[in-house]
Amino acid sequence: MIELISDLGGGKTTFVQGLAAELGYRDAVTSPTFTLGNVYRVSDSLQIHHYDLYRLGEGGILADEIGEDIGDPHIITIIEWAGVAEAQLPPDRLRISFEVTADTERHLSFSAGGPVSQAIIKELSA
């Protein structure tokens, strides 16, 4: 699971667009702010489930759906504003924080919540 952290307009959806394109997805990737979630079928065996919990006061039933996604090895789960469902999310997740600089560049920092996400960061650093 990947948690994206930034202010509004920080580049979270742009990041998902780039990741999806890198994995071979060729259709539009849009912000799920108003739909709460979008699914992108990358291949027959891989999907990206992109959630935006900004408009929710609590995770509710959507947190249950996210929990099912996280257990599926064929789904990359990406969540914006994950704090809303913090109690239902696994501690071992990759957190990517976006900082917008004065010149509108984005600086990303990565942190890991456990061994799986630590291995991902190690692989990205290689």
N, C-alpha and C positions, 0 to 999 in steps of 0.2 A: 504494500500500500504506500502511496505517495501523498504526502500532505503538502499543499502549496500555501505559503504564508506571505502575505503582503497587504498593503493598503489597497483600496479601490484603484483600479487602473495601473496596478503594479507590474502586470505582464504575465499573470497566471495563465490566462487562456491562450495567450501567444505561445507560452511554453508548451502547452498541450498541443497546439497546432504543429509546432516544430517536432515534437516527439511522434505524433501520429504520422506526419509526413516521412520522418526518418524510418518508421516501421512499415512504410508502404501504403498508407492510407491516402487516397487521392481526392476524396470529397471534402466538403466544407466542414470545418470544426468551429463550432460557435459556443459562446458562453452559455452555460446552463443556469444563469441567474434566475430567470423566470420559469424555466421548465424544471428546475432543481436537479435534473440529471440528463445526460446524453450518452448514448452508446454508439461507439464507432467500431464496426467490424473490420479489423485490419486484415484478417485472413480467415480461412475455415477453422483455424485452431486458436485464434487470438482476437480478443476484443479489448477496447479501452472503455471503461465506465467512468465518466467524468461527472462529478457532483459538485454543486455549489450550495452550501448550506447557509449562505448569508441572510436569507429572508426568513429562516426558521428560528423560533425561540428555543426549540429543543429538537433532538434527533427524531423522536417518535418512530413511526413505522419505517421511515426512510433509513433510519439507523439499522433496523433489522435487515433491510434489503442490502445495505452496504456490508453488513456482517456476512451475508451469504456470498457476496461477490469476493470478499477477501479470502475466503476459503477455496476459491476456484483457481487452479493454476493456469487457466486459459484466459484469465481476466486481469488486466492491469487496472487497479482501482486508484483513481486520483481524486482527491477531495480538497476543495477550497473552503475556507472557514470551518475547518474540522472541529474546532473547539465546541461547537454546538452539540456534537455527538461524542465528545471526549470519553465518556464512561463506556461507550459501546465499542470503541476502537482499540485495536491491539497496540501495546506499547512499542512493539518492534515495527517501526515504520520509518520510512525515509522522509525527512522534513527538508524542504527546499524553501529558503527564505529569500525574498526579492527585496533589494534596496534600490530605490530610484535615486540617482545622484542629481546634483544641480544641473548637469548637462543632459539629463534625461536618459543616461545610460543605466542599464540594470546590472547590479552586482548580485550574484547568487552565492549563498552559503548553504552547505549541506550538513545535516546532522543525523545521527542514527539513534534509534531507540532500542536496538538489540543486535544480535549477531547477523541476522539476514540483511538488515539495512546497512550494517557495517561492511558486510561483504560487497554490497552494491557500490558503496562509496569507494572501497578499495579498488574495485574493478574500474570505476570511472576515473580514478586517479592514475591508473596504469598507462 
